[in-house]
């Protein structure tokens, strides 16, 4: 009897978590669409023939970044498809491939970086970085295009 009760409680808990997740996801998607359509663009200047800019692929050069960060000999770096290991405070490069040409005059773009299990802006484990053409930024983080 206790086992069945425990199994039912676990099942109910799982269903409740799933409901909360779905509700939160729906809310987030709805809010994101609202932000994209209302806040980021002046509706009079939107070219309807040009699709919203989307990242199709992110490319890292494993050999270059591993050597630059002195992590190229780490065992985890030798595995196929493994995550890259970066050293804190060191710059790194990556290439973004978009679904169309990036136009800095019309496209809004930012990079969001998160670290750890519960990233939070006040803890310094979550950052939203706007694309910046100048490097005179006093902030600890910088995100700029390189041709």
Number of C-alpha atoms within 10 A of each C-alpha: 6 7 8 9 10 11 12 12 12 12 12 12 12 12 12 12 12 12 12 12 12 12 12 12 12 12 12 12 12 12 12 12 12 12 12 13 13 11 10 11 14 9 11 6 8 13 10 8 6 9 10 15 15 13 11 10 10 10 10 13 12 19 12 13 20 19 11 15 17 13 19 19 10 12 9 14 17 14 9 7 9 11 11 18 16 16 13 7 9 8 12 14 13 12 12 12 14 14 12 13 10 14 9 12 6 11 12 15 14 13 11 10 11 14 11 8 7 9 14 13 10 8 8 10 14 16 17 13 15 14 15 15 12 10 10 8 10 7 7 6 11 17 17 12 11 8 2
